[in-house]
Amino acid sequence: MPAPHGSTVGLDRFTGGVLADSAITPWNKNRAAQMALAASAHDNHAPLFMRGPPSTTTIPPAPTPQTSLAMAEYAVQPGGPATSQAECEAPMTVIAVFNQKGGVGKTTVTAHLAATLARNGIEPLVIDLDPQAHLTAMWRQKVTPGDSVLRFYQGLTPLADLARPLPGGVHFVPSGLELSKVDAQVIRHRDHIWRLKLGLEAEMLAGSGMPILIDCSPALGPLAFSALFAADLVLVPVAADYLALHGAQLLDRTLAGLNRFRGRVPRRYLINRYLPGQDTSEQVLAQLKQRYGDELLRTAIREEPELARAAYSGEDLFNFAPESGAANDFSYLLDELIEQGLLKV
């Protein structure tokens, strides 16, 4: 289990980019591999924007599920990294919080699950992989293009150097609108699909025992696929309403289409914005149970005003309303993920 917040193990062992000899942590193992990955953008195959920021960027329309799967197939052929038996047995630490339906609470779930981990002395790494940067805004982080996760996708900066410590024990890699460039470059630079998986492995963050939470973009493009290919678990929040239920059914097709690239990644569905006793909530819950069986988590995240108020205040739920029902729900969620062996700490 990672050391409690405030210990000397963690990002604070980096000083001015110089690595202390005694600092052996998940953040700095195999530093040479980190820097080799960062240097990879300067090869002859790098797209123009990876050699330096362009003056203007044209972003194409959002891809459809069919074209997105075609992009994924193009990106992994030939020879994407194979998932070995040893990798399948590695500790599950990388969780992609994903749903192609917007407005289901992906960012809220990511933020408060991270806070729950930190509250229990487990320091997570959280990556905002959505160009809308809602999580970055929620945590009141000021970001420039030079210190957002785009730098990692440009091959210029390792994730460990982009992560910043937040109060309470969370390490955070922020995002910004400029990250949308990545989804525009799949044809010119198809290794975007694998960059996150390979980067986490090269920096020895995946499998380190440190939980990694990824707040995914709802758009079906290279960013979302790179998170799904890196993930050990796909956590799918589903709001307790009809449209979200319909969106979950569409999502099944997307995830099924990815199975042929790396095998079926474990997934769990989480009902969110649940109102106990309310007709629509109960009907959606019943249909989710029928459709997903054991893949539906027992925990339900209740819709409570404290969630919106906490987001507005910039505080996590446990500081803002520690006795709320929603705070208890997230504690139960963490317990259930650990109990099922989906999160090993």
C-alpha positions in Angstrom: 0.0 0.0 0.0 1.4 3.5 -0.8 2.7 5.5 2.0 0.3 7.9 3.8 0.0 11.4 2.5 2.8 13.6 3.7 5.4 10.9 3.8 8.7 11.3 1.8 7.6 8.6 -0.7 6.0 10.2 -3.8 6.2 13.1 -6.1 8.0 15.3 -3.5 11.1 13.2 -4.1 11.6 15.0 -7.4 13.6 18.2 -6.9 14.2 20.3 -9.9 14.0 17.3 -12.1 16.9 15.7 -10.4 16.2 12.2 -8.9 17.5 11.5 -5.4 19.4 8.2 -5.4 17.4 6.9 -2.5 14.0 7.8 -3.9 12.7 4.4 -5.2 9.0 4.9 -5.7 6.5 4.0 -8.4 7.1 7.6 -9.7 10.7 7.2 -10.6 11.6 3.6 -11.3 13.3 3.2 -14.7 13.8 6.9 -15.3 15.7 6.1 -18.4 12.6 4.5 -19.8 10.6 7.6 -19.0 12.9 9.9 -20.8 13.2 7.5 -23.8 9.5 7.6 -24.1 9.5 11.4 -24.0 12.2 11.5 -26.7 10.2 9.3 -29.0 8.2 12.2 -30.4 11.2 13.6 -32.1 11.6 10.8 -34.6 10.9 11.3 -38.3 7.4 9.9 -38.0 6.1 12.4 -35.5 3.3 14.6 -36.8 4.0 18.3 -37.2 2.2 19.4 -34.0 4.4 17.1 -32.0 7.5 18.9 -33.1 6.1 22.2 -31.9 2.8 23.9 -31.2 1.0 24.9 -34.4 -0.4 28.4 -34.8 -3.8 27.0 -35.7 -5.5 23.7 -35.3 -8.5 22.3 -37.3 -10.5 19.7 -35.4 -12.6 17.4 -37.4 -16.2 16.5 -36.4 -16.7 13.9 -33.7 -16.3 10.3 -35.0 -19.2 7.9 -35.1 -18.9 4.6 -33.2 -18.3 2.8 -36.6 -15.5 5.1 -37.7 -14.1 5.1 -34.1 -13.8 1.3 -34.1 -12.2 1.5 -37.6 -9.7 4.0 -36.2 -8.9 1.7 -33.3 -8.5 -1.3 -35.7 -6.1 0.8 -37.9 -4.1 1.9 -34.8 -3.5 -1.6 -33.5 -2.7 -3.3 -36.8 -0.2 -4.5 -37.1 1.4 -5.5 -33.9 -0.2 -3.6 -31.0 1.0 -4.7 -27.6 -0.4 -8.1 -26.8 -1.9 -8.8 -23.4 0.0 -11.8 -21.9 -1.2 -14.1 -19.2 1.1 -12.4 -16.8 -0.4 -9.1 -17.6 -3.9 -10.5 -17.0 -2.7 -11.7 -13.5 -1.1 -8.3 -12.6 -2.7 -6.2 -9.8 -5.7 -4.3 -11.2 -4.8 -0.7 -10.6 -5.8 1.2 -13.8 -9.5 2.1 -13.8 -11.0 3.9 -16.8 -14.2 5.7 -15.8 -16.0 5.7 -19.1 -19.4 6.2 -20.8 -19.9 7.6 -24.2 -23.2 9.1 -22.9 -22.5 12.5 -21.4 -24.0 13.8 -18.2 -23.9 10.5 -16.3 -21.5 11.7 -13.6 -18.1 10.3 -14.8 -16.2 13.2 -13.4 -18.1 13.2 -10.1 -17.5 9.5 -9.7 -13.8 9.9 -10.5 -13.3 12.8 -8.1 -15.0 11.2 -5.1 -13.6 7.7 -5.6 -10.2 9.4 -5.6 -11.1 11.3 -2.4 -12.3 8.0 -0.8 -9.0 6.3 -1.6 -7.0 9.2 -0.3 -9.1 9.4 2.9 -8.1 5.8 3.5 -4.4 6.5 3.2 -4.1 5.2 -0.4 -2.6 7.9 -2.7 -4.1 7.6 -6.2 -2.9 9.0 -9.5 -5.8 10.7 -11.3 -5.6 11.6 -15.0 -8.1 14.0 -16.6 -8.3 12.7 -20.2 -11.2 14.8 -21.3 -10.5 17.9 -23.3 -13.5 19.6 -21.6 -11.3 19.4 -18.4 -14.3 19.3 -16.0 -12.3 17.5 -13.4 -9.4 20.0 -13.7 -12.0 22.9 -13.2 -13.7 21.1 -10.4 -10.4 20.8 -8.5 -9.6 24.5 -9.3 -6.4 23.8 -11.2 -4.9 26.5 -13.3 -3.3 24.9 -16.4 -1.3 26.0 -19.4 -0.6 23.9 -22.5 2.9 23.3 -21.1 1.7 21.4 -18.1 -1.3 19.5 -19.2 -1.5 15.9 -20.2 -1.1 17.0 -23.9 2.6 17.2 -23.2 2.6 13.4 -22.5 0.8 12.7 -25.8 3.3 14.9 -27.6 6.0 12.7 -26.1 7.6 15.7 -24.4 7.0 15.1 -20.7 6.5 11.9 -18.6 3.3 11.5 -16.7 5.2 11.5 -13.4 6.5 15.0 -14.1 3.1 16.3 -15.0 1.4 15.0 -11.9 0.8 17.6 -9.2 0.0 16.8 -5.5 -3.4 18.0 -4.3 -4.4 18.5 -0.7 -5.6 15.3 0.8 -3.2 12.9 -1.0 -4.3 12.8 -4.6 -1.8 13.2 -7.4 -3.3 14.8 -10.5 -2.5 15.1 -14.2 -4.7 18.0 -15.5 -6.2 18.5 -18.9 -7.2 21.4 -21.2 -9.0 22.1 -24.4 -5.8 21.8 -26.4 -5.9 18.0 -25.6 -8.5 17.8 -28.4 -5.6 17.9 -30.8 -4.9 14.2 -30.0 -8.2 13.0 -31.4 -7.4 14.9 -34.6 -4.1 13.0 -35.2 -5.0 9.3 -35.4 -4.3 8.9 -39.1 -1.0 10.8 -38.9 0.2 9.3 -35.6 -1.5 6.1 -34.7 0.6 5.2 -31.7 -1.7 7.6 -29.7 -3.9 4.6 -29.1 -1.2 2.8 -27.2 0.8 5.7 -25.7 -1.0 5.7 -22.3 -0.6 2.0 -21.8 3.0 2.0 -22.8 3.7 5.2 -20.9 2.3 3.8 -17.6 4.3 0.6 -18.1 7.6 2.4 -19.0 7.2 4.7 -16.0 6.4 1.6 -13.9 3.1 3.1 -12.7 0.8 0.4 -13.9 1.1 -2.6 -11.6 2.9 -0.5 -9.0 0.1 -0.9 -6.5 -0.8 2.8 -6.8 -4.5 3.1 -8.1 -4.7 5.0 -11.3 -8.1 6.6 -12.2 -8.8 8.0 -15.6 -11.6 10.4 -16.2 -12.4 9.6 -19.9 -13.6 11.7 -22.7 -17.2 10.7 -23.8 -16.1 11.1 -27.4 -15.2 7.9 -29.2 -11.7 8.8 -30.4 -8.0 8.0 -29.7 -8.2 9.5 -26.2 -11.0 7.3 -25.1 -9.5 4.2 -26.8 -6.1 4.9 -25.2 -7.7 4.9 -21.8 -9.6 1.7 -22.5 -6.5 -0.1 -23.8 -4.6 0.9 -20.7 -7.3 -0.1 -18.3 -7.5 -3.1 -16.0 -11.1 -2.3 -15.2 -13.7 -0.2 -17.0 -16.1 1.5 -14.6 -19.3 2.6 -16.3 -21.4 5.1 -14.4 -25.1 5.0 -15.5 -27.4 7.7 -14.4 -30.8 6.5 -13.2 -32.8 7.7 -16.2 -34.0 6.2 -19.4 -31.6 8.0 -21.8 -28.6 6.9 -19.7 -29.9 3.3 -19.8 -30.2 3.5 -23.6 -26.7 4.9 -23.7 -25.3 2.0 -21.7 -26.8 -0.4 -24.3 -25.0 1.5 -27.1 -21.8 1.4 -25.0 -22.0 -2.4 -25.0 -21.5 -2.5 -28.7 -18.4 -0.3 -28.5 -16.8 -2.4 -25.7 -17.6 -5.6 -27.6 -15.9 -4.2 -30.7 -12.8 -3.6 -28.6 -12.6 -7.2 -27.3 -10.9 -8.5 -30.4 -8.0 -6.1 -29.9 -7.0 -7.0 -26.4 -9.5 -9.4 -25.0 -12.4 -8.6 -22.7 -11.4 -6.2 -20.0 -13.3 -6.6 -16.7 -16.1 -4.0 -16.4 -18.5 -2.9 -13.8 -21.6 -0.8 -14.1 -22.4 1.7 -11.4 -25.9 3.3 -11.0 -25.5 6.9 -10.3 -27.9 9.8 -9.4 -30.1 7.2 -7.8 -33.3 8.2 -5.9 -34.5 5.4 -3.7 -38.1 4.7 -4.1 -38.5 6.9 -7.2 -40.3 5.0 -10.0 -37.8 5.8 -12.8 -34.8 5.0 -10.6 -36.2 1.7 -9.5 -37.1 0.7 -13.1 -33.7 1.6 -14.4 -32.1 -0.3 -11.5 -34.2 -3.4 -12.2 -33.3 -3.3 -15.9 -29.6 -2.9 -15.2 -29.8 -5.9 -12.8 -31.5 -8.0 -15.5 -29.1 -7.0 -18.3 -25.7 -7.0 -16.5 -26.2 -9.4 -13.6 -23.0 -9.6 -11.5 -21.4 -6.8 -13.5 -23.7 -4.3 -11.9 -22.2 -3.2 -8.6 -24.4 -3.5 -5.5 -23.5 0.1 -4.5 -25.7 2.8 -5.8 -24.6 6.5 -5.6 -27.6 8.5 -4.4 -28.5 11.8 -5.9 -28.0 14.4 -3.1 -27.6 18.1 -3.2 -24.3 17.8 -1.3 -22.6 16.5 -4.4 -23.3 19.6 -6.4 -22.5 21.8 -3.5 -19.2 20.1 -2.9 -18.3 20.6 -6.6 -19.2 24.2 -6.4 -17.1 24.7 -3.3 -14.1 23.0 -4.8 -14.0 20.6 -1.8 -14.2 16.8 -1.8 -17.3 15.2 -0.4 -15.6 14.1 2.8 -14.5 17.5 3.7 -17.7 19.2 2.7 -20.3 16.7 3.9 -18.7 13.7 5.6 -21.9 12.5 7.1 -23.9 12.6 3.9 -25.5 9.6 2.3 -23.4 10.1 -0.8 -20.2 10.1 1.2 -21.2 6.7 2.7 -22.1 5.5 -0.8 -18.5 6.2 -2.1 -17.1 4.4 0.9 -19.2 1.4 0.1 -18.1 1.6 -3.5 -14.4 1.4 -2.5 -15.1 -1.5 -0.2 -17.0 -3.4 -3.0 -14.2 -2.9 -5.5 -11.6 -4.2 -3.0 -13.9 -7.0 -1.9 -14.3 -8.2 -5.6 -10.6 -8.1 -6.2 -11.0 -5.3 -8.8 -8.9 -2.9 -6.9 -5.8 -4.3 -5.1 -4.3 -2.0 -2.5 
